[in-house]
Amino acid sequence: MLIKARGVPIWIQCLEALLRLLPQNHRLVPEIHRNLKNRRKGYNGEKSSDYYASLLDQKEFLILHDLTLFHKKLHFQIDTLILTTRFFLIIEIKSLEGELFFNHMTCQLTVSRHETVTGTDNPLIQALNHCTQLRGWLETHKLKQMPIEHLAIISNSRSVIRCSNYETARHVGTDKSLPLKVMELSKRYKEELFTDKELKKIAKAFKKAHSPQPINIMGFYKLKREELLKYIACPNCGCRPMVRVRGLWHCEKCFAYSKDAHVEVITDHLLVKGNRITNKECRDLLGISSVKLANKLLTGMNLHKEGNTRNRSYSLKLPSHLK
């Protein structure tokens, strides 16, 4: 049973928004594009693995994707957590390409590609660390301890996987082999430690505890607010600014018009500059002078409101997978 779905990661949303707010010739645009490409690749690999996870028995396995928990002042993010009445399973998903070698002696993962060998983060070690953190989280929340297994899934079908011993190989697989790997691990555990009702209760507790780590993308790239573009870009020709005429946004260059072009600009502002905007900031962002109009536009976006009329601010309502 799917308890928590995977949505578009907030990092991808922030990077896409940042690219829309930066001039095309900005020095950081190539680097941001590379980062975005890599994150999209990883996200696509995770979605592919999600499909194969969905093939598991929906009554026996409860599944939470992209779960972030907070323990001992640290966030830890689990790509996929599978719960059963007999054991829990943490899955770390990577979309690495090349010949991968998992060395159990050094705990290192090396990638051979184009006659070059490099080391990279070992998803098995990441998953094991998350096992330790999850045990601590369960203890802190006074929940029953469970056997916790781990699995590394390589979602890139072009990769070749080699392992230094059989025990390591048992915990590594491809996205297509995910159901088989889960069932192989499942055979090791016979004792029922939870009832179905208790398992659903703890699954809901995990979902409720999901707390994504805030992203300060401006700080990450050391950007200043003055470097970001203001006003609404025409969705047809890209020219700025569009102007407000009789309830519509008009482009003075190509004469295109839009009813809701402000929505993307305000959303991008909230994703990139921090999830908060005031009426004054909205007017400055859109190039308008009317307090009443700014209030109408913000209210129409169904944003979360905070504060009284004078000091009111607006923020995005996070979708369920990010809550």
Residue, then its C-alpha position, 0 to 999 in steps of 0.5 A: m500500500l502506498i502511504k506517501a507518494r513521491g513528488v517533484p523534489i523541492w530542489i528541482q522546483c527551486l533550480e527551475a525557478l532560479l533559472r527563470l529569475l536569472p539573466q540568460n548570460h549570468r555566470l552561474v546559469p551553466e552550473i545551475h543547468r548541470n545541477l538541474k540535469n543531474r537532479r532530474k536524472g536522479y528523480n527519473g531513476e527514483k520514479s522508475s524504481d517506484y514503479y517496480a516497488s508498486l508491484l509488491d503485494q499491497k497488503e503486505f508492504l506499506i511504502l513511503h517515498d522520499l521521507t525526511l525525518f529529523h533526529k538529533k538536530l539533523h535531517f536524514q532523507i530516505d529515498t524509499l522506506i518499506l514497512t512490513t509486520r516483520f521488518f523495515l527496509i530502507i532503499e537508497i536509489k542511484s542513477l549512476e552510469g558505468e561499471l560499478f564496483f562495491n568493495h566490502m573491504t573498503c566500503q567504497l564504490t568505484v565507477s569506471r567510465h571511459e577508462t577513468v576510475t573514480g570513487t563516489d558516495n556508496p549508497l549501501i553505506q548511506a542506507l546503513n547510516h539511515c538504518t542507525q538514524l531510524r533506530g534512534w528516531l524510533e527510540t526517541h519516539k518510544l516506538k517498537q524497534m524492528p529489524i531494519e534491512h537495507l538495499a541499494i538500487i541502481s536505476n540506470s539500465r546501462s550500468v554494470i554492477r560488480c560486488s566483492n562478495y555474495e553478502t554485498a551482492r544480496h543488498v544491491g540490485t537494479d530497479k527491475s530486480l527490486p521486487l525480487k530483492v525485497m522478497e529475498l530479504s523478506k524470507r529471512y524474517k518469519e516472526e510477526l512483530f506488528t499487527d496490520k493495524e499497528l503497522k498502519k499506525i506507525a506508517k501514518a506516524f512516519k508520514k506525519a513526521h516528514s519534515p523536509q530540510p529548508i533550502n536556501i538556494m540564494g545562499f547555496y549559490k551566494l547570490k544577491r537579490e539585485e542579481l535576480l530579474k523583476y517583473i513579468a516576462c512575456p510567455n510568448c517572446g520573453c520580453r519584460p515587463m508585461v503591463r496590467v491593462r483592464g485585468l490582463w497582462h499585456c506584452e508591449k512588444c509582441f502584443a500577447y496577453s495573459k490572465d495569470a502570468h503573475v502566478e509563475v513570477i510570484t511562485d518563483h519569488l517564493l521558491v528562490k528568495g524565501n517562502r514569504i512575500t508581502n504586498k509591498e514586495c509583490r508590487d515591486l516584483l510585478g511593477i504595479s502601484s495598487v495595493k488593492l490589486a496586489n492584494k487581489l492577485l496574492t489572495g487569488m493564488n490561495l497562498h497561506k496568510e500570516g499576520n494582520t492586514r498591515n504586516r500580512s505576508y503570504s507563503l506557498k502551501l506545500p504539496s502533501h509530498l513536501k509536508 
